[in-house]
Amino acid sequence: METELSADWPRRRLRKAGHRCCIFRIPQGSGDAWYQPSTVSIGPYHHGREELRMMEENKRRSLATLLERTKSMGLTLEDYFVKVKSLEEEARDCYSETILLQSHEFVAILVVDGCFIVELFRKAAGRIPFEEGDPIFSVDWTFWSLVKDLTCVENQIPFVVLRELFDLTELPDDGNSMDRVSWSTLIYDFFEFFLPGPSFPFPSDRSESFRWRHLLDFLLWNFTRRLPVPGSPPRKSWSRVASRLRGGGTRPAFQVTRARVIPCISKLRVAGIKLQRRDGENNFLDVRFEGGAIKMPLIKLDGFMAAFLRNCVAYERCIGYERISGMTEYAIFLDRLIDTYKDVEVLCDHHVMENSLGTVGEVATFVNELVKGVNIDKYYLVFGLSELFGQVNQYYNNSRDVYWATLKNRYFNSSWSIISFFAAIVLLLLSVTQTIFTILAYVKPLSH
């Protein structure tokens, strides 16, 4: 054992957590199925699992097709391995666990899985043809499950590996600039259908001011729009984005109080706080409180989106809230709005949520479990949630508004209620008038 350890120790040494560490194992018992692949393994964590072997043949077929196509460029399989081998040390540092694989095994996994993803995105974009009867594109459930697997926090390979393989195997564009496409644009186009969100000008793939870590990291940054401003301290970009949750960057006229909780949406509605859908805004994270109304874009909650949210929250917890936390903030916000299935019904009735996940009760349970175990206090202190909640609570606790809203909700919630109210007022006035005349009729004879 001592000989084995000394011979293999340089490769098997424990990795120190550092700025490169970005691909994590989620602790067991935290809802493992959400974070693990069900169709295709990407990277070393789930490589070789028996139930995922079906897709291994498709990976090898994609690699063979790619090799055949790049023959004209003078590339061989050895060139692929040499390119990825140069990134091995950096790639190993990306994983939170020590990868107990020989160098050639680890590099082979990165090459096969990386080329599979690159070719998949090219096929989906129509840049290369796919074979008729391709099981990935011809079987509906396979494709949807595969896309979900590509966003699993445990199922990633470093972004730099994908980018280098893409650059290495991209055929010349014959001088036609219209045929050129960046790797980041190809990724965005692939996921746009599944995760509709805001597009933004991508920095150069090789920009020194910014580097994505893997596919899930790329998608998170796209949704939260937290691109660092060149030359500015990192915290400035955080405060800039946090201001989106404080009313779109404008400070309210009154002094904002901070709060950690708000009532559920059903109680807020009774208090007169409106719920409005923000049309024309694709980013469902852009929530605002303006003019006594919570304004939030539509979120389409289905199985894919549910898995994406779970993995985003898990990933943000692993890397630390200082870097990125948009999905966790949104999950906290939803958790505060939703207590029971009745709150889900309110969100659906106001068209700010489309439910394709299950029953309204199942949606409520899912949302309430999203931030289970999250240290919520740090998100309130650093970002804009406490001020957003403070605005809501300040409006909610205004006794005049609450009293009037409660009165309207209890006694004027239908046209018949209004008619009955005015009929009662008329009857009361008639009764008072009759009483006055009766008293006058009695008093007047006595005066004579």
C-alpha positions in Angstrom: 0.0 0.0 0.0 2.9 2.3 0.8 4.4 1.7 -2.7 1.0 2.3 -4.3 0.6 5.6 -2.4 4.0 6.9 -3.1 3.8 6.1 -6.8 0.4 7.7 -7.3 0.5 10.4 -4.7 1.2 13.4 -7.1 -1.9 12.5 -9.0 -4.1 11.6 -6.1 -3.1 14.3 -3.6 -5.9 16.1 -1.9 -6.9 19.3 -3.7 -7.1 22.5 -1.8 -10.3 24.5 -2.2 -9.4 27.6 -4.3 -10.7 30.0 -6.9 -10.8 27.2 -9.5 -13.0 24.9 -7.4 -16.5 25.0 -9.0 -17.8 21.5 -9.6 -19.2 20.1 -6.4 -20.8 17.0 -4.9 -24.0 17.8 -3.0 -24.2 16.1 0.4 -26.2 12.9 0.4 -29.8 13.2 1.7 -30.2 16.7 0.2 -32.5 15.4 -2.6 -29.8 13.5 -4.5 -32.0 12.9 -7.6 -32.2 16.6 -8.4 -28.4 17.0 -8.7 -27.5 13.7 -10.5 -27.9 12.8 -14.2 -30.6 10.3 -15.3 -29.6 9.9 -19.0 -26.0 11.0 -19.6 -22.9 11.4 -17.4 -20.7 14.4 -18.0 -17.4 14.5 -16.2 -15.9 12.0 -13.7 -18.4 12.0 -10.8 -21.0 9.7 -12.4 -18.8 8.2 -15.1 -19.4 4.4 -15.5 -22.8 4.2 -13.8 -24.6 1.3 -15.2 -27.9 3.1 -15.8 -26.1 5.7 -17.9 -24.2 3.4 -20.2 -26.8 3.6 -23.0 -25.6 7.1 -23.9 -21.9 6.1 -24.0 -22.3 4.6 -27.4 -23.8 7.9 -28.7 -20.8 9.8 -27.2 -18.4 7.6 -29.1 -20.4 7.9 -32.3 -20.3 11.7 -32.0 -16.5 11.6 -31.4 -16.0 9.4 -34.5 -18.1 11.7 -36.7 -16.2 14.7 -35.4 -12.8 13.1 -36.2 -14.0 12.2 -39.7 -15.1 15.8 -40.3 -11.9 17.4 -39.0 -9.6 15.1 -41.0 -9.4 17.9 -43.6 -7.9 20.1 -41.0 -5.2 17.5 -40.3 -6.5 16.7 -36.8 -6.3 13.3 -35.2 -7.5 12.0 -31.9 -4.0 12.5 -30.5 -4.4 16.3 -31.2 -7.6 16.3 -29.1 -5.8 14.5 -26.2 -2.8 16.8 -26.4 -5.0 19.9 -26.2 -7.0 18.6 -23.2 -3.9 17.2 -21.5 -2.5 20.7 -21.4 -5.5 21.7 -19.3 -5.5 18.6 -17.0 -4.1 20.3 -13.9 -6.5 23.2 -14.2 -9.4 20.8 -14.8 -8.6 18.7 -11.8 -8.6 21.8 -9.6 -12.2 22.5 -10.7 -13.5 19.5 -8.8 -14.2 19.7 -5.1 -13.2 16.0 -4.7 -9.9 14.5 -5.5 -10.3 12.6 -8.9 -8.8 9.2 -8.3 -8.2 8.5 -12.0 -5.0 8.0 -14.0 -4.1 10.9 -16.2 -5.1 9.2 -19.5 -8.4 8.1 -18.0 -9.3 11.5 -16.8 -8.3 13.2 -20.0 -10.2 10.6 -22.0 -13.4 11.4 -20.1 -13.0 15.1 -20.8 -12.3 14.6 -24.5 -15.2 12.2 -25.1 -17.8 14.2 -23.0 -16.5 17.5 -24.2 -16.7 16.6 -27.9 -20.2 15.1 -27.3 -21.5 18.4 -25.9 -19.9 20.5 -28.6 -21.4 18.3 -31.4 -24.8 18.3 -29.6 -24.9 22.0 -29.6 -23.8 22.2 -33.3 -26.5 19.8 -34.3 -29.2 21.6 -32.3 -28.2 24.9 -34.0 -28.3 23.2 -37.5 -24.6 23.8 -38.1 -24.0 20.2 -38.8 -26.6 17.5 -39.8 -27.7 14.7 -37.5 -28.3 11.2 -38.6 -31.9 10.2 -39.2 -33.1 8.2 -36.3 -30.6 9.7 -33.9 -32.0 8.6 -30.5 -31.2 11.9 -28.9 -33.3 14.0 -31.3 -35.9 11.4 -32.4 -36.9 10.3 -28.9 -38.6 13.2 -27.1 -38.0 12.2 -23.5 -34.3 11.5 -24.2 -33.6 15.0 -25.4 -35.5 16.7 -22.6 -33.8 14.5 -20.0 -30.4 15.1 -21.6 -30.8 18.9 -21.5 -31.8 18.7 -17.8 -28.7 16.6 -17.1 -26.5 19.3 -18.6 -27.6 21.7 -15.9 -26.9 19.3 -13.0 -24.4 20.7 -10.5 -22.6 17.3 -10.2 -22.6 16.7 -14.0 -20.2 19.3 -15.3 -16.8 19.7 -17.0 -14.8 22.9 -17.0 -15.9 25.6 -19.4 -12.3 26.0 -20.6 -12.2 22.4 -21.8 -15.4 22.9 -23.9 -14.2 26.2 -25.3 -10.8 24.7 -26.4 -12.4 21.7 -28.0 -14.9 24.0 -29.8 -12.1 26.2 -31.1 -9.9 23.3 -32.1 -12.6 21.5 -34.1 -14.4 24.5 -35.6 -14.1 24.3 -39.4 -12.9 27.4 -41.4 -15.8 29.7 -42.4 -14.6 30.1 -46.0 -14.4 33.9 -45.4 -18.1 34.2 -44.8 -18.5 36.2 -41.5 -22.2 35.2 -41.3 -21.1 31.6 -40.7 -19.0 32.5 -37.7 -20.4 31.9 -34.2 -18.9 32.1 -30.8 -19.0 29.2 -28.3 -21.0 31.3 -25.8 -23.6 32.2 -28.5 -24.0 28.5 -29.4 -24.7 27.6 -25.8 -27.2 30.4 -25.4 -29.0 29.4 -28.5 -29.2 25.8 -27.3 -30.7 26.6 -23.9 -32.9 29.6 -25.0 -35.9 27.4 -25.7 -35.8 25.7 -22.3 -34.8 28.7 -20.3 -36.2 31.8 -21.8 -34.3 34.8 -20.3 -32.6 38.0 -21.2 -29.9 38.1 -23.8 -27.0 40.4 -23.4 -23.9 41.2 -25.4 -21.4 38.4 -24.6 -17.9 39.4 -23.9 -15.2 37.7 -25.9 -14.9 34.0 -25.1 -11.3 34.8 -24.2 -11.9 38.0 -22.4 -9.5 38.4 -19.5 -12.1 40.3 -17.5 -14.5 37.4 -17.3 -14.5 33.6 -17.5 -17.4 31.2 -17.0 -16.7 28.1 -15.1 -19.0 25.5 -16.7 -22.4 25.4 -18.4 -24.5 25.8 -15.2 -22.4 28.8 -14.3 -22.9 30.3 -17.7 -26.6 30.0 -17.5 -26.7 31.6 -14.0 -24.7 34.6 -15.1 -27.0 35.0 -18.1 -30.1 35.1 -15.8 -28.6 37.3 -13.2 -26.9 39.7 -15.6 -24.0 40.1 -13.3 -21.3 40.9 -15.7 -18.5 42.7 -13.9 -17.7 46.2 -15.0 -14.1 46.3 -16.2 -11.9 48.1 -13.8 -14.5 48.3 -11.0 -14.3 46.4 -7.7 -16.4 43.2 -7.7 -18.7 44.4 -4.9 -19.9 47.3 -7.1 -21.5 44.9 -9.5 -23.3 43.1 -6.7 -24.8 46.4 -5.3 -25.8 47.4 -8.8 -27.7 44.2 -9.3 -29.2 44.2 -5.8 -30.7 47.6 -6.7 -33.0 45.8 -9.2 -34.8 44.3 -6.2 -35.1 47.7 -4.6 -37.5 49.1 -7.2 -35.3 49.2 -10.4 -32.5 51.3 -9.0 -34.7 54.1 -7.7 -34.9 54.9 -4.0 -38.4 55.3 -2.5 -39.4 58.7 -1.1 -39.9 57.3 2.4 -37.2 55.8 4.6 -37.0 52.1 3.8 -37.0 49.7 6.7 -35.4 46.3 6.5 -37.3 43.0 7.1 -36.6 39.3 6.9 -40.1 38.1 6.3 -43.3 39.2 4.5 -46.8 37.7 4.7 -47.8 35.2 2.1 -49.4 36.5 -1.1 -52.9 35.7 0.1 -52.5 37.9 3.2 -50.9 40.6 1.1 -53.8 40.6 -1.2 -56.3 41.0 1.6 -54.2 44.1 2.8 -54.7 45.7 -0.6 -51.3 44.9 -2.1 -51.7 44.1 -5.8 -50.0 41.4 -7.8 -49.2 42.4 -11.4 -47.4 40.6 -14.2 -44.6 42.5 -15.9 -45.0 41.9 -19.6 -42.1 42.4 -21.9 -39.6 41.3 -19.3 -38.2 37.8 -20.0 -36.0 37.7 -16.8 -38.2 36.2 -14.1 -35.7 37.4 -11.5 -36.6 41.1 -12.1 -39.1 41.5 -9.2 -40.2 45.0 -8.1 -42.5 46.7 -5.6 -44.0 49.9 -7.0 -47.2 51.8 -6.2 -48.5 49.2 -3.7 -48.0 46.4 -6.2 -45.6 43.4 -6.5 -44.6 43.3 -10.1 -43.0 40.1 -11.3 -42.5 38.6 -14.7 -44.0 35.2 -15.7 -42.2 32.1 -14.5 -43.1 28.8 -16.3 -42.6 26.2 -13.6 -42.3 22.7 -15.1 -40.0 19.7 -14.4 -37.1 21.2 -16.2 -37.3 24.6 -14.5 -37.8 23.0 -11.1 -34.6 21.0 -11.6 -32.8 24.1 -12.8 -33.8 26.1 -9.8 -32.7 23.4 -7.4 -29.3 23.1 -9.0 -28.8 26.8 -9.2 -29.5 27.2 -5.5 -27.3 24.3 -4.6 -24.5 25.7 -6.7 -24.8 29.2 -5.3 -24.6 27.7 -1.8 -21.3 25.9 -2.7 -19.5 28.9 -4.3 -20.6 31.5 -1.8 -23.1 34.3 -2.0 -20.4 37.0 -2.6 -19.9 35.8 -6.2 -23.5 35.1 -7.3 -26.8 34.5 -5.6 -29.6 35.6 -7.9 -31.5 32.3 -7.9 -31.3 31.9 -4.1 -32.6 35.4 -3.6 -35.5 34.6 -6.0 -36.1 31.2 -4.2 -36.3 33.0 -0.8 -38.8 35.5 -2.3 -41.0 32.7 -3.6 -40.8 30.9 -0.3 -42.0 34.0 1.5 -44.9 34.5 -1.0 -46.1 30.8 -0.9 -47.2 29.1 2.3 -50.0 26.8 0.9 -51.6 25.7 -2.3 -53.9 28.7 -2.1 -51.0 31.1 -2.6 -50.0 29.1 -5.7 -53.5 29.5 -7.0 -53.2 33.3 -6.5 -50.0 33.4 -8.5 -51.5 31.3 -11.3 -54.7 33.3 -11.4 -52.7 36.5 -11.8 -50.7 35.0 -14.6 -47.3 35.4 -13.0 -46.8 31.6 -12.8 -47.6 28.8 -15.2 -47.8 25.5 -13.4 -46.8 22.4 -15.4 -45.0 20.8 -12.5 -48.0 19.1 -10.7 -50.8 19.9 -8.4 -50.8 23.3 -6.7 -50.0 21.5 -3.4 -47.0 19.9 -5.0 -45.8 23.3 -6.2 -46.2 24.8 -2.7 -44.2 21.9 -1.3 -41.4 22.3 -3.9 -41.1 26.0 -3.3 -41.0 25.6 0.5 -38.2 23.1 0.2 -36.1 25.2 -2.2 -34.3 27.1 0.5 -34.4 24.5 3.2 -31.1 24.6 5.1 -30.0 27.9 3.5 -28.5 30.5 5.8 -31.0 33.1 4.8 -29.7 35.9 7.0 -26.6 36.6 4.9 -28.8 37.2 1.8 -30.9 39.8 3.6 -27.8 41.6 4.9 -25.9 41.8 1.7 -28.5 42.1 -1.1 -31.7 43.9 -1.7 -34.2 41.4 -0.2 -34.4 43.1 3.2 -35.3 46.4 1.5 -37.8 44.9 -0.9 -39.5 43.1 2.1 -39.2 46.4 4.1 -41.2 48.2 1.4 -43.8 45.5 1.3 -44.2 45.4 5.1 -44.3 49.2 5.4 -47.2 49.3 3.0 -48.8 46.2 4.7 -48.6 47.7 8.2 -50.2 51.0 7.2 -53.3 50.7 9.3 -55.4 52.9 7.0 -54.6 50.9 3.9 -55.1 47.6 5.6 -58.4 48.7 7.2 -59.8 49.9 3.9 -58.6 46.9 2.0 -60.1 44.5 4.6 -63.4 46.4 4.5 -63.5 46.1 0.7 -62.5 42.5 0.8 -65.2 41.5 3.4 -68.1 43.7 2.4 -67.5 44.9 -1.2 -66.1 41.8 -2.9 -69.0 41.5 -5.3 -71.7 43.6 -7.0 -74.4 42.1 -4.7 -72.4 43.0 -1.6 -72.3 46.6 -2.8 -76.0 46.6 -3.6 -76.7 45.1 -0.2 -74.6 47.7 1.5 -76.3 50.6 -0.1 -79.7 49.1 0.5 -78.8 48.8 4.2 -77.7 52.4 4.2 -81.0 53.5 2.6 -83.0 51.5 5.2 -80.9 53.0 8.0 -81.6 56.5 6.7 -85.3 55.8 6.3 -85.4 54.4 9.8 -83.6 57.5 11.2 -85.9 59.8 9.3 -89.0 58.0 10.5 -87.7 58.1 14.1 -87.0 61.9 13.8 -90.5 62.6 12.5 -92.1 60.4 15.2 -90.2 62.4 17.9 -91.2 65.7 16.3 -94.8 64.6 16.1 -94.8 63.8 19.7 -93.0 67.0 20.9 -95.0 69.4 18.8 -98.4 68.8 20.5 -96.8 69.2 23.9 -95.6 72.7 23.0 -99.2 73.8 22.5 
